[in-house]
Amino acid sequence: MIAYIIFGVTYAFAAAVQPGPFQTFIISQTLKNGWKKTLSAAFAPVLSDGPIIVLVLFILTHVSVWFLQVLQICGGLLLLYLAYKSYEAFRKYDAGNIKEDDKSDRTLLKAILVNAINPAPYIGWSLIMGPTFLKGYNEAPVNGISLIVSFYVILVLSQMGIILLFGLARNLGPKVTHITLGIASAALAGFGIYQLLHGIFSY
């Protein structure tokens, strides 16, 4: 059981700190709306990965590759839309009149949607977590359960740490916030274009 807990903790931390669409999204939301209104987004993987796990383990391996293609294209378009909204916040940024109109529940909903179209959970569960979970569960159910619990506890805590870290950066001054928000917007656009092109040309 200890081995599965260690694996879950290690893989969760690696997944949380690896740059990607979801991480970039929560950073941009933190810079735009503050850490308090973004903190709930850290729970998005817990709420959205359930269907992903079921899809990967029971459906994804039996469907045509066009399903993955459509998923990636839709994901790319969504990321480009979020990049545009982030860019609008960057372009209209006014340190003296910061408008924080996103509610926590809306941020969480957006985070769930971003995570649902992010290819990382599908890849991670189909190639790494899925086989490891099945192996551990077949050995003893407690092994599989320990893997899942340790993975999501550390994943959520790590995401919270990222949000708090960039919340601190937001408080360092309006210039730092403005520049970082611009970088986050560009990164979101980059991920969106990559995912869109990958969905169109890689199958």
C-alpha positions as CSV (number, residue, x, y, z in Angstrom):
1,M,0.0,0.0,0.0
2,I,2.8,2.4,0.9
3,A,4.3,2.0,-2.6
4,Y,1.0,3.0,-4.2
5,I,0.7,6.0,-1.9
6,I,4.2,7.2,-2.8
7,F,3.4,6.7,-6.5
8,G,0.2,8.7,-6.2
9,V,1.8,11.6,-4.3
10,T,4.8,11.8,-6.7
11,Y,2.7,11.6,-9.8
12,A,0.2,14.1,-8.5
13,F,2.9,16.7,-7.7
14,A,4.5,16.2,-11.1
15,A,1.1,16.6,-12.9
16,A,0.3,19.7,-10.8
17,V,3.5,21.6,-11.6
18,Q,3.8,20.6,-15.2
19,P,2.8,23.6,-17.5
20,G,-0.4,23.0,-19.3
21,P,-3.8,24.5,-20.2
22,F,-5.4,23.9,-16.8
23,Q,-2.4,25.3,-14.9
24,T,-2.3,28.4,-17.2
25,F,-6.0,28.9,-16.7
26,I,-5.9,28.9,-12.9
27,I,-2.9,31.3,-13.0
28,S,-4.7,33.7,-15.3
29,Q,-7.9,33.6,-13.2
30,T,-5.8,34.2,-10.0
31,L,-4.2,37.2,-11.6
32,K,-7.5,38.6,-12.8
33,N,-9.8,37.8,-9.9
34,G,-7.5,37.1,-6.9
35,W,-6.7,33.9,-5.0
36,K,-9.9,33.9,-2.9
37,K,-12.2,33.7,-5.9
38,T,-9.9,31.2,-7.7
39,L,-9.1,28.8,-4.9
40,S,-12.2,26.6,-5.6
41,A,-10.8,25.8,-9.0
42,A,-8.2,23.6,-7.4
43,F,-11.0,21.1,-6.8
44,A,-11.9,20.9,-10.6
45,P,-9.9,17.7,-11.2
46,V,-11.7,15.9,-8.4
47,L,-15.1,16.9,-9.9
48,S,-14.3,16.4,-13.6
49,D,-12.0,13.3,-13.6
50,G,-14.7,10.9,-12.6
51,P,-16.3,10.8,-16.1
52,I,-12.8,10.9,-17.6
53,I,-11.8,7.8,-15.7
54,V,-14.9,6.0,-16.7
55,L,-14.5,7.1,-20.3
56,V,-10.9,6.1,-20.5
57,L,-11.2,2.7,-18.8
58,F,-14.5,1.6,-20.4
59,I,-15.2,3.5,-23.6
60,L,-12.2,5.4,-24.9
61,T,-10.3,2.2,-25.9
62,H,-13.2,1.1,-28.0
63,V,-14.1,4.2,-30.0
64,S,-12.7,5.5,-33.3
65,V,-9.8,8.0,-33.3
66,W,-12.2,10.6,-34.7
67,F,-13.6,11.0,-31.2
68,L,-10.2,12.1,-29.9
69,Q,-9.8,14.4,-32.8
70,V,-13.1,16.1,-32.2
71,L,-12.3,16.4,-28.5
72,Q,-9.0,18.1,-29.2
73,I,-10.4,20.5,-31.8
74,C,-13.2,21.6,-29.4
75,G,-10.7,21.9,-26.6
76,G,-8.4,24.1,-28.8
77,L,-11.3,26.4,-29.6
78,L,-12.3,26.7,-26.0
79,L,-8.7,27.5,-25.0
80,L,-8.5,30.2,-27.7
81,Y,-11.8,31.7,-26.4
82,L,-10.4,31.8,-22.8
83,A,-7.1,33.3,-24.1
84,Y,-9.2,36.0,-25.8
85,K,-11.0,36.7,-22.5
86,S,-7.7,36.8,-20.6
87,Y,-6.3,39.1,-23.3
88,E,-9.2,41.4,-22.9
89,A,-8.5,41.6,-19.1
90,F,-4.9,42.3,-19.9
91,R,-5.7,45.0,-22.5
92,K,-8.3,46.8,-20.3
93,Y,-6.2,46.3,-17.1
94,D,-6.5,49.3,-14.8
95,A,-4.7,49.1,-11.5
96,G,-6.8,51.8,-10.1
97,N,-10.1,50.2,-11.1
98,I,-9.7,46.4,-11.0
99,K,-13.0,44.8,-12.0
100,E,-13.4,41.3,-10.4
101,D,-16.6,40.2,-11.9
102,D,-16.0,36.4,-11.8
103,K,-17.8,34.6,-9.0
104,S,-16.2,31.5,-7.4
105,D,-18.8,29.1,-8.8
106,R,-18.3,30.5,-12.3
107,T,-14.5,30.1,-12.0
108,L,-15.0,26.5,-10.8
109,L,-17.3,25.7,-13.6
110,K,-14.8,27.1,-16.2
111,A,-12.0,25.1,-14.5
112,I,-14.0,21.9,-14.7
113,L,-14.6,22.6,-18.4
114,V,-11.0,23.3,-19.1
115,N,-9.9,20.1,-17.3
116,A,-12.5,18.1,-19.2
117,I,-11.1,19.1,-22.6
118,N,-7.5,19.0,-21.4
119,P,-5.8,15.9,-23.0
120,A,-3.5,15.4,-20.0
121,P,-6.1,13.6,-17.7
122,Y,-7.0,11.2,-20.6
123,I,-3.4,10.5,-21.4
124,G,-2.5,10.1,-17.7
125,W,-5.3,7.8,-16.9
126,S,-5.0,5.7,-20.1
127,L,-1.2,5.2,-19.9
128,I,-0.2,5.6,-16.2
129,M,-2.9,5.9,-13.6
130,G,-5.4,3.5,-15.1
131,P,-3.1,0.5,-15.4
132,T,-1.5,1.2,-12.0
133,F,-4.9,1.5,-10.4
134,L,-6.1,-1.8,-11.9
135,K,-2.9,-3.6,-10.9
136,G,-3.1,-2.3,-7.3
137,Y,-6.9,-3.0,-7.0
138,N,-6.5,-6.5,-8.3
139,E,-3.8,-7.2,-5.7
140,A,-5.9,-5.6,-2.9
141,P,-8.7,-3.0,-3.1
142,V,-7.0,-0.9,-0.5
143,N,-4.0,-0.4,-2.8
144,G,-6.1,1.0,-5.6
145,I,-8.1,3.2,-3.2
146,S,-4.9,4.5,-1.6
147,L,-3.5,5.4,-5.0
148,I,-6.6,7.4,-5.9
149,V,-6.9,9.2,-2.5
150,S,-3.2,10.1,-2.3
151,F,-3.2,11.3,-5.9
152,Y,-6.1,13.7,-5.6
153,V,-5.3,15.0,-2.1
154,I,-1.8,16.1,-3.3
155,L,-3.1,17.3,-6.7
156,V,-5.6,19.6,-5.0
157,L,-3.1,20.8,-2.4
158,S,-0.5,21.5,-5.1
159,Q,-3.1,23.4,-7.2
160,M,-3.9,25.5,-4.1
161,G,-0.3,26.2,-3.7
162,I,0.0,27.5,-7.2
163,I,-3.0,29.7,-6.8
164,L,-1.7,31.1,-3.5
165,L,1.7,31.7,-5.1
166,F,0.4,33.7,-8.0
167,G,-2.0,35.4,-5.6
168,L,1.1,36.7,-3.8
169,A,2.6,37.8,-7.2
170,R,-0.6,39.7,-7.8
171,N,0.0,41.6,-4.6
172,L,3.6,42.6,-5.6
173,G,2.2,45.4,-7.7
174,P,0.1,46.3,-10.7
175,K,3.0,46.2,-13.1
176,V,3.9,42.7,-12.2
177,T,0.3,41.6,-12.4
178,H,-0.2,43.3,-15.8
179,I,2.9,41.6,-17.3
180,T,2.1,38.2,-15.8
181,L,-1.5,38.4,-17.0
182,G,-0.2,39.1,-20.5
183,I,2.1,36.1,-20.4
184,A,-0.7,33.9,-19.2
185,S,-2.9,35.1,-22.1
186,A,-0.2,34.3,-24.6
187,A,0.4,30.9,-23.0
188,L,-3.3,30.0,-23.2
189,A,-3.4,31.1,-26.8
190,G,-0.4,28.9,-27.5
191,F,-1.9,25.9,-25.9
192,G,-5.1,26.5,-27.8
193,I,-3.4,26.7,-31.2
194,Y,-1.3,23.7,-30.4
195,Q,-4.3,21.6,-29.4
196,L,-6.3,22.8,-32.4
197,L,-3.6,21.9,-34.9
198,H,-2.8,18.6,-33.1
199,G,-6.5,17.7,-33.4
200,I,-6.6,18.5,-37.1
201,F,-3.4,17.1,-38.4
202,S,-2.3,14.3,-36.0
203,Y,-4.9,11.6,-36.9
